[in-house]
Amino acid sequence: MISTRRRPRSTSLEDSRLRTVCCLFLDSNRDVSPEGIIRTPQLPGFACLAAIHLLVAAGTAQAQSCEPIQFKRGHSSGTVRGIAPPDDVVCYELRTSAGQRADVSVEGNNIVLSVSGLVDGRDQYSFTTEKKTYRIEVGQLMRSISDEPFALTVSVR
């Protein structure tokens, strides 16, 4: 059952996306107020619930905390070993200075890495860094039923 209580007006991006997505699934006969309130008694149940699920999952992925990568004193590279679950990614953060050369690679069966804003679904990638923190995610390419071990190697020179 869907609650009919009216929520206070929100300007958050997720709320505006949700209203937009739910409204996209409406028939043209239905009327939607400027506040995003549906003025008919029926709600497009499955489509709207699917949209809500996708937005919650996207919000959860963005809110995931990442483990910082720190090299041993005097070293500029290292390897992190971990386990990639079938339904999620393992997240790492790499803080760099501008003009450095970063090399990232991952080993494992069915395992790929992504560097947010740069590349997705690779087993290795090299790039010139900016002064910022990069988000590196490791996950399964094709979702399996079990966890998959991996080794992520990172070098910054």
N, C-alpha and C positions, 0 to 999 in steps of 0.2 A: 504494500500500500504506500502511496506517495503522499507525503505531508502537504497540506495546503497552506501552512503558515507562510507568511511572507517574510523573507529575509531582508535585512537592511541592504540597501544598495551598495554594491561593491565595485571597485574600479580595478580589481586585480586582473592580470592577464588571463589566469586560468578561468575565472568566472566569465569573462567576455568570450573566451574560446568556447566554453561549454554552452553558453547561450547561442553562439553562432552555429556550433555543430548540431545542437538539438533542433534549432530552427531550420537547418538545412534538410532535415528529414521530415518536416511537416508537409502536409498536402497544401496545395495552393488555396483550398477552401478555408483553411484555418487562419485565424487572425492572431497576430502576436503584437502585444503592446510595445512601445519604445523601451520599456524596462525589461523586456524579454519574458513577460508573463504570458502564458498561453491562455487564450480566452475561450477555449472549448473544453468540454469535460474529458475528452480523450487525450492521452499523451502517447506519442509514438514509442511505446514501451521498450521493445528490444533494441531499436536503433539508438535511442537516447541512453539506455543502460550501457550499450557497447561503447558509445562515445565517452561516457563518464569513466568507464573502466580504462580506456586508453589514456585519458587525461591524468587519472590517478597514477597509472603506471609510469607515465612520462615524468610526473612530478616526483615520484619516488626515486626514479633513476637520477634526476637532477639533484635530489637532496642527499644522495648516498655520499658518505664520507670516504675520502681517499687516503690511502697510506702514503706518507711522504717517502720518497727515495732519497737516501743520504749515503754518500760514499764513505768508506773508511778513510781516516785521516791519511793524506798523501796519495790517495787513489783517485782516478777519474772515471772508473768503470766498476761495474758490479753486476751480480746476477741474483735475482729474487726467484725463489721457487714457491709455487702455490698450487691451488686446486681451483679449476674453473667449474662452477656448478652449471647444470644444463639450462637453467632458467634465469641466469643473471650474469653479470660481469664482475671482475675484480678490478678495482680502481686504484691507481697510483698517481701521485703528483710529483712532478720534476720541476724544481726551481732552477732557472738558468740566468746567466748574464747575456747581454747582446753580443752577437758575432761569434758565438761558439759553434762547434760542430757536434750535433747530437746524432748518435746511432742507436736505434732500438731494434731489437729482434726478439722473437719468441719461438721456442721449440716445444713441441708436443703434438700429439695426434689430434687433428680437428681443432686446432687452436689458432686464433688470429688476434692481432692487436689493432687498436685505433688510437690515434692521437687527435683529440678534439680540435676541430677547426682545420685540421691538416689532411688527415688520411683515415680511411676506414678499411677494415678487413684485409690487412696485410700480415705477412710473417716477418717482414723487416722494413725499416724506413730510416732514411738519413735526411737531416735538414739543418739549416743554419738557424740558430736560435735568436730570439728577441729576449729582452729583459722581462721575463714573466714566468708564471707557473703553468706548466703544461699538464693536461690531464691525459693519462694513458690508461686505456681500458683493455683488459684481456678477457676473452670469452671464447665460447665454442662457435665455430663456423656453422656447422649443421648440428642442431640441437640433438643431443643423445639422451639416453635415459639415465646416464651415470655421470659422476664427476670426472673431469679429465685433468691430470697433472700437467703442469707447464713450468718452463724456466724462461723468465724474462731477463734479457741482458741489456743493460743501458750503459752507454759510454758518452761522456761529454768532454770535449777537448778544446 
